[in-house]
C-alpha cells in the first residue's frame, strides 16, 4: 500500500500511524473529504471503528482505516471507555477530561487502567477486518510530561517508569495500544492477505 487513508481528523492519531508506516503516504480523511463526520453510536470500540471505516470506504470507493480508542479505568468500571474523548462533555477538551477523571479517582487506591485501540480496515467489496491493541498502566495523581495527547500525561507505564506523555513518539509507538494495533494491521498487510 502506498496511500493509507485514515478516517480521523485527530492529528495525534494520524501521527501515530505515520511513525509506523514511514514508507507510506498517510492521509487524514479531511484531505479528501473536508466535512467527513460519522456519529459514533456504537457501544464498543470495534463498533465505532467499523462505523467510521465503512462509511468512508463507501464514499471514497477505496480502502480506509479507522480506529476507535480510549481509556478504561478498573475502579470506574471501565469508564470513560468509548466516551473517552467526550468524557467531560461535547467540548472534547483533553484538560477537562483529565480533570474529571482525576476528580472521580480522588478517593480510589486502585489506579489500574488500560488504553484500548481497535483499528478497522474497510474496502469496497471486502469484509471489514479489525485489529485490537492494549497497554496496561496506572493513573497518576497529577499530569507528568508534555508529549502525546488525550490522557497521556496521567497514564503511567510501569515498564518505562514514565507516563505516555514523557515518552518519545518512537518509544510510545513500540508499546502503545494504537502502536500494538497498527503493528497487527501492518503485519496483515505485509502478509499479502489484502489482495
C-alpha positions, 0 to 999 in steps of 0.5 A: 500500500502506498496511500493509507487513508485514515478516517480521523481528523485527530492529528495525534492519531494520524501521527501515530500511524505515520511513525509506523508506516514511514514508507507510506503516504498517510492521509487524514480523511479531511484531505479528501473529504473536508466535512467527513463526520460519522456519529459514533453510536456504537457501544464498543470500540470495534463498533465505532471503528467499523462505523467510521471505516465503512462509511468512508470506504463507501464514499471514497470507493477505496480502502480506509482505516479507522480506529476507535480508542480510549481509556478504561479505568478498573475502579470506574468500571471501565469508564470513560471507555468509548466516551473517552474523548467526550468524557467531560462533555461535547467540548472534547477538551483533553484538560477537562477530561483529565480533570474529571477523571482525576476528580472521580479517582480522588478517593480510589487506591486502585489506579489500574487502567488500560488504553484500548485501540481497535483499528478497522480496515474497510474496502469496497467489496471486502469484509471489514477486518479489525485489529485490537491493541492494549497497554496496561498502566496506572493513573497518576495523581497529577499530569507528568510530561508534555508529549502525546495527547488525550490522557497521556500525561496521567497514564503511567507505564510501569515498564518505562517508569514514565507516563505516555506523555514523557515518552518519545513518539518512537518509544510510545509507538513500540508499546502503545495500544494504537502502536500494538494495533497498527503493528497487527494491521501492518503485519496483515498487510505485509502478509499479502492477505489484502489482495 
